[in-house]
Amino acid sequence: MNGEYLADTSVLVDLLRRGEVASIPKDAGVVICATVLGELYYGALVSARPQEQVARLEQFFSKYKTLQTSLEVIQSYAYIKCQLKRKGKMIPENDLWIAAFAKAHALPLLTSDLHFQSVEEMVDVVYVK
């Protein structure tokens, strides 16, 4: 592991609101994937002050490495979804994509969402509060 962690939307919302999340490992280099960017942009656009929130997001994101979709991510998504369907333990669609980014890039996932426990194919999941 190279000290980088993929951050789930739940973790980034806390970072945006409070400026820090105490339970994130001290050495964590936060990485953001396209799916999380989409979820946060959506949240900004439906807020009471969309222009202000989008500007805030763009300033926030400029500090972090971002990952775009690739064939490896797409293949990981299909594999994970197939495995979860066979087990009868589906998780929300966007979280499937986030798990696929983590798997494809061999990054541990920082999250507060317990349903990622169903994804056995993940490299590692770090639960934050």
Buried (B, 14 or more C-beta within 10 A) or exposed (E): EEEBBBBBBBBBBBBBEEEEBEEBEEEBEBBBBBBBBEBBBEBBEEEEEEEEBBEBBEEBBEEBEEBEBEEEBEEBBEBBBEBBEEEEEEBEEBBBBBBBBBBBBEBBBBBBBEBBEBBEBBBEBBBBE
